[in-house]
Amino acid sequence: MTKQLDGLMQNDFQLSVHHIRRALRANRPEATVATLVQPDVVERTTFAQTADRVDRLARVLGRLGIEQGDRVGTFAWNNQRHFELYFAIPCVGAVLHTLNIRLFEEQLTYIVGHAEDKVIFVDDSLVPALEKLAPSLGTVRNYVVMGDGEAGSLPNALRYEELMEEVGEGGFDYPEIDERQAAALCYTSGTTGNPKGVLYSHRSISLHSTATMFRDGLGLSRGDKVLAVVPMFHANAWGLPHGAALAGADLVLPDRHLGAAPLAGLIGSEGPTLMGCVPTIFSDLLRFADEHPSVDLSSLTNATCGGSAVPRQLMKEYEERHRVNIFQAWGMTETSPVATFCRPLERTAEGPREHDDAYWDERAKQGRPLPWVELRLIDDDGREVPWDGESTGEIQVRGPWIAKRYFREEGDTEKFDGEWLRTGDIAAVDEHANVQISDRAKDVIKSGGEWISSVELENELMAHPDVVEAAVIAKPDERWAERPLCCVVLRESCDTSADDLVEHLRPRVAKWWLPDEFAFVEEIPKTSVGKFDKKVLRSRLAEGALEGRVLVS
C-alpha cells in the first residue's frame, strides 16, 4: 500500500475568531467603529481601542463566572458594545447567543431556556422589554445593562461600563480555541413550531468572514466603510461585523435609529461605501430621498440586499437616480448566512447599462454560489434537476459554513438530506450557475395544477409607481384549488384601482397568473427580521379579517 504523503503546511493553525480579533490591532488599527447614539450624534472608537475594550470585557466575563461552552445572551441593537461582545464572548471559549429583540415573549422565553443562557447583556433602551420576561428566565444569573438608562426590575443587574472600569486596563491571557468549537448561536425565526438553534463554529465564522472579501461577493477591503443595518441579532449581521474587522474596513452602526431620516443623515455624514439591509428599508430610504432632494447617497458605491427577493425596479431606481448598485445575496440563518451572491459582469451588451436587458435579467437573480458552497436542485420525486434555467426544484446546499443539524435537536431530520441542508426555497439555476428563486415551497401557489410564483408577482406589482409594498398569498378556490390574492400598499393620495394593476401586470406575466382579487391594506405585516409575514396574511384571510378586498372587474 502506498503511504500517504502529507503536505508541509501549518495544518494545526486554528481558524478561530482569535485571528479576527487580533486583526483589529494588526491590520488597520486606525479604522473606526462609528455608532449613531442619537439621531444626530455619532460616537467613534478605533479598532485598536476596541481591541483594548475586548480584552477588558474578556476579564469581565471571567468575573461573571463564564466558562468554556457557556451561552451568553445579547439583547441589543447594532452598536459599539455589541461589536465588542461579538469578539470577547467566543474568544474566552463561550458562545455568543444573539437574542432577536423582535420575537414574541413566549418565543424569547423558550429560546433563553433552550440555550440555557447564563448572563444576558442588554441595551438600556430594551430593558422594559426584557424585565417582563426575567421572572421566567430561570437559567440567567446576571443581567448586564449597557448604557446609562435604568435597570428597572431586572434581578442581579450590573452595569457594563462599571464592570469595565473595575477590571482596569491590560491584556488578557486568552485560552486556545479549537476551530470546531462553538462560537455563536442564533435561532431561526421562519420555522413552524419552536425556533431552531443554529450553532456556528469558529471555523465556519472564519471561513464565512474570508468569503466577504471575495471580489464576486461583497468584495470588502480596507478601503471600505460598511454600514451594517441588518441586525446584529440576525445571523451575525450577514457576516458584516466580522468581515469588516478581518478586512480592516471602517464599520458604521445605526443602533436603534433605523428610520429613513436618520439613515439618510448617517450616510451623508459618514460616507459609507457599502450598506446591508432588507428590501423594505431600501424602499423607505428611496422614498425619503425622493422627497428630500438634498439627501446624498452617492458614497454607496455598493449595497447588498437580502431577506427576500429584491424588486428589479427598486434596483433600477437606485442606480438611475443615485448611482447606487444594489446586489442581491441569498442565504438563511443555517448558511451563516450568505450562500450565493449576484455580481454580474459590468457589461453584457453594447450601449448604456440601463437599457441592457441581459444585465438586468442577471441582476434580478440571486447570483452564484460562493466558493466552498455547493448547491443542487431536487424535485418532488427526489431527483436532481438540471441547471438549464427552466427546470425548478428545492435548493439544497452543503459547505463549511452550512449547518448539519440544529442545536439540541438530534432527531430532527426534516431539514437535512444526508449531508445536504434542505432550504425550502424553490429555484431554477442557469448554465452559468445563476440561481433564480421563484418561491418558498410553502408560499408557491398551485392553480389548476400549474405553479404561480408569488415572488415574481410581487416584484412586478412593486414595479408599478403607485405600489409601495406587495405580498401575494394563495386564496382557496373551488375551481382552480388556489388563486393568487395580492395584498397591496399604495402610495398616499393615489387612486390606482385593481383593474389598473391587472393592466400593469398583463404584459409582464402569463395570462393565467393574472390575479382575480386584491386586498388594499395600510401595511404588510413583517417578521422579526423584516420579511413579509405571509403567515399573518393567511391567518387574516382564514378569519375573514383581510380588509379592503376588491374583485377585479
C-alpha positions as CSV (number, residue, x, y, z in Angstrom):
1,M,0.0,0.0,0.0
2,T,1.3,3.4,-1.0
3,K,2.0,5.6,2.1
4,Q,0.1,8.9,2.2
5,L,2.4,11.9,1.6
6,D,1.3,14.8,3.9
7,G,1.8,18.4,2.9
8,L,4.2,20.5,4.9
9,M,1.8,23.3,5.8
10,Q,0.9,24.5,9.3
11,N,-2.3,22.4,9.4
12,D,-2.7,22.9,13.1
13,F,-3.2,26.6,12.7
14,Q,-6.7,27.1,14.1
15,L,-9.3,29.1,12.1
16,S,-10.8,30.9,15.1
17,V,-12.3,34.3,15.9
18,H,-9.0,34.9,17.7
19,H,-7.4,35.7,14.4
20,I,-10.2,38.2,13.5
21,R,-9.8,39.8,17.0
22,R,-6.0,40.1,16.5
23,A,-6.7,41.7,13.1
24,L,-8.3,44.7,14.9
25,R,-4.9,45.7,16.1
26,A,-2.7,44.2,13.4
27,N,-4.4,45.0,10.1
28,R,-5.7,48.6,10.3
29,P,-5.8,49.8,13.9
30,E,-6.8,53.3,12.9
31,A,-10.1,52.0,11.4
32,T,-13.1,53.2,13.3
33,V,-16.4,51.9,14.6
34,A,-19.0,54.7,14.4
35,T,-22.3,54.4,16.3
36,L,-25.3,56.6,15.8
37,V,-26.1,57.1,19.5
38,Q,-28.6,59.9,18.8
39,P,-30.3,60.8,15.5
40,D,-27.5,63.5,15.0
41,V,-24.8,62.3,17.4
42,V,-22.1,59.8,16.3
43,E,-19.5,58.2,18.7
44,R,-16.3,56.8,17.3
45,T,-13.8,54.2,18.5
46,T,-10.8,53.0,16.7
47,F,-10.2,49.3,16.1
48,A,-7.2,49.4,18.4
49,Q,-9.3,51.0,21.2
50,T,-11.9,48.4,20.5
51,A,-9.4,45.6,20.9
52,D,-8.4,47.0,24.3
53,R,-12.0,47.1,25.4
54,V,-12.5,43.5,24.2
55,D,-9.6,42.5,26.5
56,R,-11.3,44.2,29.4
57,L,-14.6,42.6,28.5
58,A,-12.9,39.2,28.5
59,R,-11.8,39.8,32.1
60,V,-15.4,40.9,33.0
61,L,-16.7,37.6,31.6
62,G,-14.3,35.8,33.9
63,R,-15.5,37.7,36.9
64,L,-19.1,36.8,36.0
65,G,-18.1,33.1,36.1
66,I,-18.5,32.4,32.4
67,E,-16.7,29.2,31.5
68,Q,-16.0,27.3,28.3
69,G,-19.1,26.4,26.4
70,D,-21.4,28.7,28.4
71,R,-24.0,30.6,26.4
72,V,-24.1,34.3,26.9
73,G,-27.1,36.2,25.6
74,T,-27.1,39.7,24.0
75,F,-30.3,41.7,23.7
76,A,-29.0,44.7,21.8
77,W,-29.0,46.9,18.8
78,N,-26.2,47.4,16.3
79,N,-23.7,49.4,18.3
80,Q,-20.1,49.5,19.7
81,R,-20.7,47.5,22.8
82,H,-22.5,44.7,20.8
83,F,-19.5,44.7,18.5
84,E,-17.2,44.2,21.5
85,L,-19.3,41.2,22.7
86,Y,-19.0,39.7,19.2
87,F,-15.3,39.1,20.0
88,A,-14.9,38.8,23.7
89,I,-17.5,36.0,24.3
90,P,-16.3,33.5,21.7
91,C,-12.6,34.3,22.4
92,V,-12.9,33.2,26.0
93,G,-14.4,30.0,24.8
94,A,-18.1,30.8,25.5
95,V,-20.9,31.0,22.9
96,L,-22.4,34.4,21.8
97,H,-26.2,34.0,21.7
98,T,-27.8,36.9,19.9
99,L,-31.4,37.2,21.0
100,N,-33.8,38.6,18.4
101,I,-35.4,41.6,20.1
102,R,-38.5,41.4,17.9
103,L,-39.6,37.9,18.8
104,F,-42.8,37.3,20.8
105,E,-42.3,37.0,24.6
106,E,-43.1,33.2,24.6
107,Q,-40.5,32.6,21.9
108,L,-37.8,34.6,23.7
109,T,-38.6,32.7,26.9
110,Y,-38.3,29.4,25.1
111,I,-35.0,30.4,23.4
112,V,-33.3,31.6,26.5
113,G,-34.4,28.4,28.4
114,H,-33.4,26.1,25.5
115,A,-30.0,27.7,25.2
116,E,-29.6,27.9,29.0
117,D,-28.1,31.4,28.9
118,K,-26.1,32.2,32.0
119,V,-25.8,36.0,31.5
120,I,-27.7,38.4,29.2
121,F,-26.2,41.8,28.1
122,V,-29.0,44.2,27.4
123,D,-29.1,47.7,25.9
124,D,-30.8,50.2,28.4
125,S,-33.4,51.1,25.8
126,L,-34.5,47.4,25.7
127,V,-34.7,46.9,29.5
128,P,-38.5,47.3,29.6
129,A,-39.0,44.5,27.0
130,L,-36.7,42.2,28.9
131,E,-37.7,42.8,32.5
132,K,-41.2,41.4,31.8
133,L,-39.6,38.1,30.9
134,A,-37.0,38.0,33.6
135,P,-39.1,36.0,36.2
136,S,-39.4,33.2,33.7
137,L,-35.7,33.1,32.7
138,G,-34.5,30.7,35.3
139,T,-31.0,30.0,33.9
140,V,-29.9,33.6,33.8
141,R,-27.7,34.6,36.8
142,N,-27.0,38.2,35.9
143,Y,-28.2,41.0,33.6
144,V,-25.6,43.5,32.4
145,V,-27.1,46.8,31.3
146,M,-25.3,48.7,28.6
147,G,-25.8,52.5,28.7
148,D,-26.9,54.9,31.4
149,G,-30.6,54.1,31.5
150,E,-32.4,52.4,34.3
151,A,-32.1,48.7,35.0
152,G,-35.8,48.5,36.0
153,S,-36.7,45.4,37.9
154,L,-34.1,43.2,36.3
155,P,-32.7,40.9,39.1
156,N,-29.0,40.8,39.8
157,A,-28.4,43.7,37.4
158,L,-24.9,45.0,36.8
159,R,-23.6,48.0,34.7
160,Y,-21.4,47.3,31.7
161,E,-19.2,50.4,32.0
162,E,-18.8,50.0,35.7
163,L,-17.6,46.4,35.2
164,M,-15.2,47.5,32.5
165,E,-13.8,50.2,34.8
166,E,-13.4,47.8,37.7
167,V,-11.2,45.3,35.8
168,G,-8.9,48.1,34.6
169,E,-6.5,48.3,31.7
170,G,-4.3,45.5,30.5
171,G,-4.2,42.5,28.3
172,F,-5.9,39.1,28.7
173,D,-4.5,35.6,28.5
174,Y,-7.0,34.0,26.1
175,P,-7.5,30.3,26.0
176,E,-6.5,28.2,23.0
177,I,-9.6,27.6,20.9
178,D,-10.2,24.6,18.7
179,E,-11.6,25.8,15.4
180,R,-14.5,23.4,15.6
181,Q,-15.6,24.8,19.0
182,A,-18.9,26.6,19.1
183,A,-18.6,30.4,18.8
184,A,-22.1,31.7,18.2
185,L,-25.8,30.7,18.4
186,C,-28.7,32.1,16.5
187,Y,-32.3,30.8,16.4
188,T,-34.3,30.7,13.3
189,S,-37.4,32.9,13.0
190,G,-39.1,31.3,10.0
191,T,-39.8,27.8,11.1
192,T,-43.1,26.3,12.3
193,G,-43.2,25.3,15.9
194,N,-40.4,26.3,18.3
195,P,-37.4,28.2,16.9
196,K,-34.4,26.1,16.0
197,G,-30.9,26.9,17.2
198,V,-28.1,27.2,14.6
199,L,-24.7,26.8,16.3
200,Y,-21.8,28.4,14.4
201,S,-18.2,27.2,14.9
202,H,-15.1,29.3,15.0
203,R,-14.1,27.7,11.7
204,S,-17.4,28.5,10.0
205,I,-17.3,32.1,11.1
206,S,-13.6,32.4,10.0
207,L,-14.3,31.0,6.5
208,H,-17.5,33.0,6.0
209,S,-15.7,36.1,7.0
210,T,-13.0,35.4,4.5
211,A,-15.7,35.0,1.8
212,T,-16.9,38.5,2.5
213,M,-13.7,39.7,0.8
214,F,-14.2,37.7,-2.4
215,R,-14.5,40.1,-5.4
216,D,-17.5,38.3,-6.7
217,G,-19.2,38.6,-3.3
218,L,-19.2,41.6,-1.0
219,G,-15.7,42.4,-2.0
220,L,-14.8,44.0,1.3
221,S,-11.4,45.7,1.6
222,R,-9.6,48.1,3.9
223,G,-10.8,51.0,1.7
224,D,-14.5,50.3,2.6
225,K,-16.7,51.8,5.2
226,V,-19.5,49.3,6.0
227,L,-23.0,50.5,7.2
228,A,-24.5,47.4,8.8
229,V,-28.2,48.0,9.1
230,V,-29.1,44.3,9.1
231,P,-29.5,43.4,12.8
232,M,-26.5,42.0,14.7
233,F,-29.1,39.7,16.4
234,H,-29.8,38.1,13.0
235,A,-27.4,35.6,11.5
236,N,-24.3,37.5,12.6
237,A,-25.5,40.6,10.7
238,W,-24.8,38.7,7.4
239,G,-21.1,38.5,8.5
240,L,-20.6,42.2,8.1
241,P,-19.0,42.9,11.6
242,H,-16.6,40.0,11.3
243,G,-15.9,40.8,7.7
244,A,-15.1,44.4,8.4
245,A,-12.8,43.5,11.2
246,L,-10.9,41.0,9.2
247,A,-10.6,43.3,6.1
248,G,-9.8,46.4,8.1
249,A,-12.9,48.2,6.8
250,D,-14.5,51.0,8.9
251,L,-17.8,50.0,10.4
252,V,-20.9,52.2,10.8
253,L,-23.6,51.1,13.2
254,P,-27.1,52.7,13.4
255,D,-28.0,51.5,16.9
256,R,-31.8,51.8,17.2
257,H,-32.2,54.6,14.6
258,L,-33.5,52.6,11.7
259,G,-35.9,55.1,10.1
260,A,-35.2,56.6,6.7
261,A,-34.3,60.1,8.0
262,P,-31.6,59.1,10.5
263,L,-30.2,56.6,8.0
264,A,-30.0,59.2,5.3
265,G,-28.3,61.6,7.7
266,L,-25.8,58.9,8.7
267,I,-25.0,58.1,5.1
268,G,-24.5,61.8,4.4
269,S,-22.2,62.4,7.4
270,E,-20.2,59.1,7.4
271,G,-20.0,58.3,3.7
272,P,-20.3,54.5,3.8
273,T,-19.3,52.7,0.7
274,L,-21.4,49.6,1.4
275,M,-24.7,49.1,3.1
276,G,-26.5,45.9,4.0
277,C,-30.2,45.7,4.8
278,V,-33.6,44.2,3.7
279,P,-35.6,45.5,0.7
280,T,-38.2,47.3,2.9
281,I,-35.5,49.6,4.4
282,F,-34.1,50.3,1.0
283,S,-37.6,51.1,-0.3
284,D,-38.2,53.5,2.7
285,L,-34.8,55.2,2.1
286,L,-35.5,55.7,-1.6
287,R,-38.9,57.3,-0.9
288,F,-37.3,59.6,1.7
289,A,-34.5,60.6,-0.8
290,D,-37.1,61.3,-3.5
291,E,-39.0,63.6,-1.1
292,H,-35.8,65.3,0.1
293,P,-33.6,66.3,-2.8
294,S,-30.7,67.3,-0.6
295,V,-30.2,63.7,0.5
296,D,-26.8,62.4,-0.7
297,L,-26.4,58.7,-1.2
298,S,-23.5,58.9,-3.6
299,S,-20.9,57.3,-1.3
300,L,-22.7,54.0,-1.5
301,T,-20.8,52.5,-4.5
302,N,-22.2,49.2,-3.4
303,A,-25.2,47.9,-1.4
304,T,-26.2,44.4,-0.6
305,C,-29.8,43.3,-0.1
306,G,-31.3,40.0,1.1
307,G,-34.0,38.6,3.3
308,S,-36.4,38.4,0.3
309,A,-36.2,38.9,-3.4
310,V,-35.2,42.4,-4.4
311,P,-37.6,44.0,-7.0
312,R,-35.8,44.8,-10.2
313,Q,-37.4,48.2,-10.3
314,L,-36.0,49.1,-6.9
315,M,-32.5,48.3,-8.1
316,K,-33.0,50.3,-11.3
317,E,-34.3,53.3,-9.5
318,Y,-31.4,53.4,-7.1
319,E,-28.9,53.1,-9.9
320,E,-30.6,55.6,-12.2
321,R,-31.3,58.3,-9.6
322,H,-28.5,57.8,-7.1
323,R,-25.8,55.7,-8.9
324,V,-26.1,53.1,-6.1
325,N,-25.6,49.5,-7.2
326,I,-27.7,47.1,-5.1
327,F,-26.6,43.5,-5.4
328,Q,-28.7,40.6,-4.2
329,A,-27.5,37.9,-1.9
330,W,-29.2,34.7,-0.8
331,G,-28.9,32.6,2.3
332,M,-30.5,31.8,5.6
333,T,-29.6,31.5,9.3
334,E,-28.5,28.0,8.6
335,T,-26.0,29.1,6.0
336,S,-24.2,31.7,8.2
337,P,-26.0,33.3,6.2
338,V,-24.6,34.1,2.7
339,A,-24.6,31.2,0.2
340,T,-24.9,33.0,-3.1
341,F,-24.1,36.5,-4.4
342,C,-25.1,38.3,-7.5
343,R,-22.4,40.4,-9.0
344,P,-22.8,40.3,-12.8
345,L,-20.1,41.3,-15.3
346,E,-20.1,45.0,-15.8
347,R,-21.3,44.8,-19.4
348,T,-23.4,42.0,-21.1
349,A,-24.4,44.1,-24.1
350,E,-23.4,47.2,-26.0
351,G,-24.9,50.5,-25.1
352,P,-26.0,52.1,-21.7
353,R,-26.5,49.7,-18.9
354,E,-30.0,50.9,-18.1
355,H,-31.0,49.5,-21.5
356,D,-29.1,46.3,-21.1
357,D,-31.8,43.7,-20.6
358,A,-29.4,40.8,-20.2
359,Y,-27.6,42.7,-17.5
360,W,-30.8,43.4,-15.6
361,D,-32.1,39.8,-16.1
362,E,-29.0,38.7,-14.2
363,R,-29.3,41.4,-11.5
364,A,-32.8,40.1,-10.8
365,K,-31.3,36.7,-9.8
366,Q,-29.8,35.7,-6.5
367,G,-26.4,35.0,-8.0
368,R,-23.9,32.2,-8.0
369,P,-22.8,30.0,-5.1
370,L,-19.8,31.4,-3.2
371,P,-16.6,29.4,-3.3
372,W,-16.9,26.4,-0.9
373,V,-20.7,26.4,-1.1
374,E,-22.1,23.5,-3.2
375,L,-25.7,23.6,-4.4
376,R,-28.2,21.3,-6.1
377,L,-31.9,21.3,-7.0
378,I,-34.1,18.4,-6.0
379,D,-37.6,17.8,-7.4
380,D,-40.6,16.3,-5.6
381,D,-39.5,12.8,-6.5
382,G,-36.1,13.3,-5.0
383,R,-34.3,13.5,-8.4
384,E,-31.7,16.1,-9.1
385,V,-32.8,18.9,-11.5
386,P,-30.6,20.1,-14.4
387,W,-29.2,23.6,-14.4
388,D,-30.9,24.8,-17.6
389,G,-32.5,28.0,-16.3
390,E,-36.0,26.5,-16.6
391,S,-36.3,23.3,-14.5
392,T,-37.1,24.0,-10.9
393,G,-36.5,22.2,-7.6
394,E,-35.8,22.8,-4.0
395,I,-32.4,24.3,-3.2
396,Q,-30.1,22.0,-1.2
397,V,-26.7,23.2,-0.1
398,R,-23.6,22.0,1.7
399,G,-20.3,23.5,2.7
400,P,-18.0,24.5,5.6
401,W,-20.4,27.3,6.9
402,I,-23.7,25.3,6.4
403,A,-25.5,23.8,9.4
404,K,-25.5,20.0,9.6
405,R,-28.2,19.8,12.3
406,Y,-29.9,22.0,14.9
407,F,-28.7,22.7,18.5
408,R,-30.2,20.1,20.8
409,E,-32.4,18.7,18.0
410,E,-30.7,15.4,17.4
411,G,-33.8,13.7,15.9
412,D,-34.8,16.5,13.5
413,T,-34.2,15.2,10.0
414,E,-36.8,17.2,8.1
415,K,-34.4,19.9,7.1
416,F,-31.5,17.6,6.3
417,D,-31.0,15.2,3.5
418,G,-27.8,13.3,4.4
419,E,-25.0,15.9,4.2
420,W,-27.3,18.4,2.4
421,L,-29.3,21.2,4.0
422,R,-32.9,21.4,2.6
423,T,-33.6,25.2,2.3
424,G,-37.3,25.1,1.4
425,D,-36.6,27.6,-1.5
426,I,-37.8,26.7,-5.0
427,A,-35.5,27.9,-7.8
428,A,-34.0,27.3,-11.2
429,V,-30.3,27.6,-11.9
430,D,-29.0,28.5,-15.3
431,E,-26.0,27.2,-17.1
432,H,-23.8,29.9,-15.6
433,A,-24.8,28.8,-12.1
434,N,-27.1,31.8,-11.5
435,V,-29.8,31.0,-9.0
436,Q,-33.3,32.3,-9.7
437,I,-35.6,31.8,-6.7
438,S,-39.2,31.5,-7.7
439,D,-40.8,31.0,-4.2
440,R,-40.7,29.4,-0.8
441,A,-42.1,25.8,-1.0
442,K,-44.8,26.9,1.4
443,D,-45.6,30.1,-0.5
444,V,-45.9,28.9,-4.1
445,I,-49.4,28.9,-5.5
446,K,-50.8,25.9,-7.3
447,S,-53.6,26.9,-9.6
448,G,-55.2,24.3,-11.9
449,G,-52.3,22.1,-11.4
450,E,-49.8,24.8,-12.5
451,W,-47.4,26.8,-10.3
452,I,-47.6,30.6,-9.9
453,S,-44.6,32.3,-8.4
454,S,-45.7,34.7,-5.6
455,V,-42.3,36.3,-5.6
456,E,-42.4,37.2,-9.3
457,L,-45.9,38.6,-9.0
458,E,-44.8,40.7,-6.0
459,N,-41.8,42.1,-7.9
460,E,-43.9,43.0,-10.9
461,L,-46.5,44.7,-8.7
462,M,-43.8,46.7,-6.9
463,A,-42.6,47.9,-10.3
464,H,-45.8,50.0,-10.5
465,P,-45.0,53.6,-9.5
466,D,-48.0,53.7,-7.1
467,V,-47.3,50.5,-5.2
468,V,-45.2,50.8,-2.0
469,E,-45.4,47.1,-1.0
470,A,-47.0,43.9,-2.3
471,A,-47.3,40.4,-0.9
472,V,-49.1,37.6,-2.7
473,I,-50.7,34.6,-0.9
474,A,-52.8,31.7,-2.1
475,K,-56.6,32.0,-1.7
476,P,-58.6,28.7,-1.8
477,D,-60.7,28.4,-5.0
478,E,-63.3,25.7,-5.8
479,R,-62.4,25.5,-9.4
480,W,-58.7,26.1,-9.5
481,A,-57.8,24.9,-6.0
482,E,-55.8,28.1,-5.4
483,R,-55.7,31.6,-6.9
484,P,-53.4,34.5,-6.1
485,L,-54.6,37.2,-3.7
486,C,-52.5,40.3,-3.9
487,C,-52.1,42.4,-0.8
488,V,-51.0,45.8,-1.8
489,V,-50.0,49.1,-0.1
490,L,-50.5,52.1,-2.3
491,R,-48.8,55.5,-2.1
492,E,-50.7,58.1,-0.3
493,S,-53.4,60.1,-2.3
494,C,-53.3,57.8,-5.3
495,D,-56.4,56.3,-6.8
496,T,-54.9,53.3,-8.5
497,S,-57.5,50.5,-8.9
498,A,-57.3,46.7,-9.0
499,D,-58.1,46.9,-12.7
500,D,-55.2,49.3,-13.2
501,L,-52.8,46.9,-11.5
502,V,-54.0,44.0,-13.7
503,E,-53.4,46.0,-16.8
504,H,-49.9,46.8,-15.5
505,L,-49.3,43.0,-15.0
506,R,-50.8,41.9,-18.2
507,P,-47.7,42.3,-20.5
508,R,-45.4,41.1,-17.7
509,V,-46.8,37.7,-16.6
510,A,-48.7,34.7,-18.0
511,K,-52.4,35.3,-18.6
512,W,-53.4,32.7,-16.1
513,W,-51.2,34.3,-13.4
514,L,-53.3,37.5,-13.5
515,P,-54.9,37.9,-10.1
516,D,-58.7,37.9,-9.6
517,E,-58.6,39.7,-6.3
518,F,-56.7,42.4,-4.4
519,A,-56.6,43.5,-0.8
520,F,-55.6,47.1,-0.3
521,V,-54.0,47.4,3.1
522,E,-52.2,50.1,5.1
523,E,-49.2,48.0,5.8
524,I,-47.9,44.5,5.0
525,P,-47.1,42.7,8.3
526,K,-43.4,41.9,8.8
527,T,-41.5,39.2,10.5
528,S,-38.9,39.8,13.2
529,V,-36.2,40.2,10.5
530,G,-38.2,42.5,8.2
531,K,-39.6,39.9,5.7
532,F,-43.2,40.0,4.6
533,D,-45.1,37.8,7.1
534,K,-47.4,35.8,4.9
535,K,-48.4,33.6,7.8
536,V,-50.2,36.6,9.3
537,L,-51.9,37.4,6.0
538,R,-53.1,33.8,5.5
539,S,-54.5,33.8,9.1
540,R,-56.3,37.0,8.4
541,L,-57.7,35.6,5.2
542,A,-58.9,32.5,7.0
543,E,-60.6,34.6,9.7
544,G,-62.3,36.9,7.2
545,A,-60.3,39.8,8.6
546,L,-58.4,40.8,5.5
547,E,-59.9,44.2,4.9
548,G,-60.3,46.0,1.6
549,R,-60.6,43.0,-0.7
550,V,-61.6,44.0,-4.2
551,L,-62.6,41.7,-7.1
552,V,-61.2,42.6,-10.5
553,S,-64.0,43.7,-12.8
